[in-house]
Amino acid sequence: MANVRLEGVKKAYGTIEILRNIDLTIDHGEFVVFVGPSGSGKSTLLRMIGGLERISGGRLLIDNEVVNNVDAADRNLGMVFQSYALYPHMTVRENFAFPLRMAKMARAEIKTRVAETSSLLQIDHLLDRKPRQLSGGQRQRVAIGRAIVRQPKVFLFDEPLSNLDTELRVQMRVQIAKLHKQLGNTMIYVTHDQIEAMTMADKIVVLKDGNIEQVGSPHDLYHNPASRFVAGFIGSPKMNFLDGHVEAAHEGGMDVKLEAGATVSVPVQPDQRLVGKPITLGIRPDDFSQSPAQETDIAIELDVDFVEHLGSVTYIYGNAGKQTVVAKAPKPAPPKGSGKLRLAVSPADCHLFTSNGRALRRLRAPADWS
């Protein structure tokens, strides 16, 4: 295992900046996921750690050693990519053994490592097949096995599941998470899929336009986003955003008048400078209820446009005034698909974002936090 530390790391192509002053520490044994939209710099950052892209500025340390100018082959990293990168003319056994033979490892040790790796991935029965005889999920396990067999300090995964269908993606997410528990290695994983990030990571790094927006556990990012971007990116369906303006700031928080009509007192750190200024109220779809539980709850009337039935859960799409709202349907009887619906939400479950997208710190956590 090894830690990874980035200190003011930059990447530029000429005058075009791709990554700006990245400061990040990844501890021994952590499973860290880089997530963000296309063009955010997440794959470039991973490739810089792997030695496949040169660093334009700052320092990269692996196991407390600066590796800025160390070749990829000498960093002792295991890499798994979107393309399986298997040798098509070799069997699975030969694909596993090849990097060990190149390292001039003893034949007996190679045989032992290949056996251990195939057993760990439960692909012993595939060792004599060639890649063309394997399914997509089996090929990806072989690609992971090629990284494991070298016993690297750190594993790097660059969107390894994007070529798989939905069912296989779920299976492989579980497989990779189990491998992390069994091996205990530091793992860095890149994906554009926030569901993958939420289900697999110890720590998520959210990137946007070459900058780190927020670093934290899946729980922290979901319940306490640092910006409107993070709030909208993490969570499916994404957070609702309702426009309004600040009427007052006081010891208990901020009073907000929504364009949709309701007035709410949100328990956040008060800021007198925001009085009279525009503000955005954020509400997770899962935080709505059908009727107020307390007098302070916000009541929102929704004109229902569409009802999405997903089996175990149903979501309602509608409008509150001129703004679109998505809400988890109340039980036991969700609406048929049109008409009006009155919903409620606790102010403690709400978020406030300034006009520049910054989140205001909440004074207390919701009751259901663990």
N, C-alpha and C positions, 0 to 999 in steps of 0.2 A: 504493500500500500504506500501511497505518497500523498502529500498535500500539493496543491497548485495555488500559486499566488500571482496575480497580475497587478502591477504598480504603474499607473499612468500609461497604460498600453494604448498605442495609436496605430491606425492603419490608413494609409492614403495612397492613391494612385495619381501621381502628379499633384495637382491642386485640389483633387476631389477627395474629401475626407470620408472614409467608410466607418471608422470607429474612432471615438474621441475620449481620451483620458479614462480608460477602463480600469477601475480599482475593484478587485474582487479576490476573496480568499475562499478556497475550497478545501475543507479539512479532510484528513485521513478517513477513508471509508464512506464519505458522503456520496449520495446519488443526487447530482445537480442537473437540472434541466434548463437549457437556454430556450426561451420561447419568444415569439414575436412575429409580426407580419412579414411578408416577403420584402426583402431589402432592408431589414432592420440590422443586419450585420451578424446574426447568430452563427451561420455556417462559417463565415470568414473568421470569427473569433475562435471557433473550434479548430479550424485549419491552422490558425496561428499557433495554438497550443500544440497541435500535432506536428508542427514544423513544415507544413505544406505551403504556408504563406509566410513571407518575411515580415517581421515587426518593424514598423516605421518609427516608433518611439516608445519609451518606457522599458520596463523590465518584466520578463516572464521567469518565474522560478518554479521548478518541479523538484519536490523533495529537498527544498531549501537551497537548490543550486540554480544559478542563472543559466538559462539555456537558449538565450536569444540567438546565438550563433551556432548552436548544436544541430547537426543534421537530424532529420526525422528518424532515420534508421538507428541513431544512437540515443534516442530519448526513452527507449524501452516502454513504448505505448502500444496498446492494442486498438486498432481502428476497424470499425464496421460501418459500411456506407450503404446508401440507398441501392446502388447496384451491388450485386452479391460478390463480384470480383473473384470468382472461383476459376481455377484452371479447368477448361471444359474437357481436356483430354486425360485428366487425372481422376482417379477414384476419390471418394471422400477421404479414405485412409491416406492416400498420397497427397491430397490437398492439406491435410493436417500435418503430415510429416515434412513437407517441403521446406517451410521456414526453419524448421529445426535442423534439417540437413544442411541448409545454407549457413547455419550458425555452428556447423561442425560438431554437433552434439553426438554422443555415443549412441550406437544403434539400440542398445537395450533401454536407454533412457527415453529415446524417441518412442519406442514401442509402449513403454509404460505411460507416457504422457498422452499418447493417442488413445489408449484404452481408457484412461481416467476421464479424458475430455468427452469421449463419445458416450461413456456411461452417465456422466453428469447431465448431458443434453438428451439422454435417452434415444440415441440414434445408433446404437451398436449394430443394429440390423441393416444399416445403410452404408456401412464402411466400404463395401465393394462395389457400390453403384457410382455412376458418373453423374455430374450435375444435371444433364438432360433427362435423367431418369427420376428426378426428384420434383416434388411440388414446390411452390413458392415458399411455403412455410418451412419445409425441410431445407431448402437452399439457404434460407436466412439463418437457420440454426447452425448449418455448416459454416457459414461466414462468421458467426459468433464464435464457433468452436475454433476456427483458425486464429482468432484473436486470443482466446483463452489458453490455447495450448502453449503459447510462448510465455505465459505467466508474467504479463507486463505489470508495471507499477500502476498505470491508469488506463481505463478503457474509454475510448471516444466513440460515440455513436452519432452518425449524421443522418437523421431521418430514415432509420433502417426499416421502418414498417410501411412506408408510403406506397410501396408497390403491392401490398397485400390487400385482400378483400376485408370487409368489416369483421367477420367472424375470426379470421386468422390474426388480424391486428389485436383483437382482444386476447386471444390465446398467447400471442407472442409478448404482449405487455406483461401478462402474468408470468410467463417464462423468464423474462429479463429481470423482473422484480425478485423472483425467487432466486435467480442466479446471484443477484447482488447480495442477498441475505446469506447465501451459501459461501460465496467467495470472499465477501467483505472488502473488495477492492473499491477504490475511488472510481466513480463512473460519471462521465459528463455526456449528456444526451441532448441532441438538438431536435426540435420538432416545431412545426407551425400549429400543431393540434393541441389546444389548451387542455383537452380532456386527458390526453396522454400525460401532459405535464402534471396535472392535478392528481392523477391516480398513481404515478410512479415516483415522484420526486420527494426527497427530504427537503430540498431547497430549490426554489424556482428563481431564475434570473430573467426578468422581463426586459426585452430590448426594444427600442424604437429609434429609428433614424440614427443609428450608431451610438446611442447613449443607453445606459442602464436606467430604466424608469424606477424599478423597485427590485429588491432581493428579499426573499422571505419564504416561510413555509407555505404550502398550499392553503392552510387554514388562515394564515395572516393575510395573504393576498386576496382571498375571497372576502373575508370579513372586515379587513382594514386596508383597503387599497389606498396608495399614496397619491393617486391622480385619477382623473376621469378616464384617461386612456387605459390604465390597469383595470379599473372597475368595469369598463366596457369590454375588455379583452378576456378577462378571467370570468368564467361563468357561462352556462348555456341553459336556457336563453340568457342573453346578456342583460345587464342592469338597465332598468328604465331611467330615463333622465327627463325631469320636468322643470321647465324654466319658471323663474320667479324673481322676486327682488327682496332684499333684506329690509324689514320694517323696524327692527330694534335688535340691539345686542345687550345682554344682561348676564348676571351671574350664572343663570341656569342654561344659557345657550344663546341661540339666535332665533328670532321670530321671522318667518318667511311667508310672504304672500305669493301663492302660486298663480300662474296665468290660468290654470284649470279651475280656479275659484276658491280652493281651500286655503286656510291659514294654519300654519303649524309652528310649534316651538321645538326646535331640534337641539338636543343636548350636545353641543359642540363647544370648543374653545371660542369664547366671544371675541369679536374684533370690531371695535367701533368704526374703524375706517371703512367697513363694508356696508354700513347703514345707507340705504338708498341705492345701493349698487345691485346689478344683476347677479343672480346666484342660481345654481342648478342643484335640484334635489334628486338624489339617487335612491332607487328602491329596487331590491332584488325581487324577481317574479315570485319566489318562494315565500316572501315575507308578507304577502297579502292574506287577509282573512275575510270571511263573508260579513262579519259584523264586528263592531268595536268591542274589544275586551275591557277597555278603560275609557274614561271620559276624555282623556288626552289623545286618544287615537285619531288619526287623520281619516276622514271619510272621502272617498273618491268615487264619483259616478262614472261608469264606463258604458259607452255605446259599443256593444259587441259586434264585431265584424266577422270573426272567424273563430272556430273552436277546433283545436288540434288534439286528437285523441291518440295517445302513445301507449295505451295498455294500462300500465301501472299509474300513469300520471296524465293529466289533461291540462293544456294551456289555453288560455283565452286571449285573443288578440282584439283590441278595440281602441277607442279614442276617448281621451279625457280632454274635452275642449278641442284644441287643434293638435294635440300631441298624442302620439301612439303609445299604448301601454300593453305590456304582456304580463299576464298574471297566472299563477298556478290556480287551477279551478278549485273551488271549495268542494268538500265532500258532504254528503254522498251523491248529490245530484247536480252535475255541471250543467250549464245552460245548453240549449239545443243548437244555437249557432247565430242568434241575432237577438235584438232587444237591449234593454238596459240592465245593468248589474251594479249594485252598490258594494264597494269593497272598502276595507279598512286596513291600516297599517300603523304599527307603533312607532312613535318618533325615535325611540331608541334603536330601531332597525334602519333608520334613514341615514344617508350620507349627504354632505354638502360639498360642492365644488365651486371654487371661484371662477371668474371669467377666463383665467389663464390655465384652468384645469387642475389647480392644486386642491387637494382634499383638506378640509378642516378637521383637526384632531377631535375625536369624540371624547366626551367627558366620562362616559361609562360604557361598558360592553353590554350587548344584548343578553337577556336572561338565559338563552339556550347555549351560550358559549361554554365550552368545556375546557 
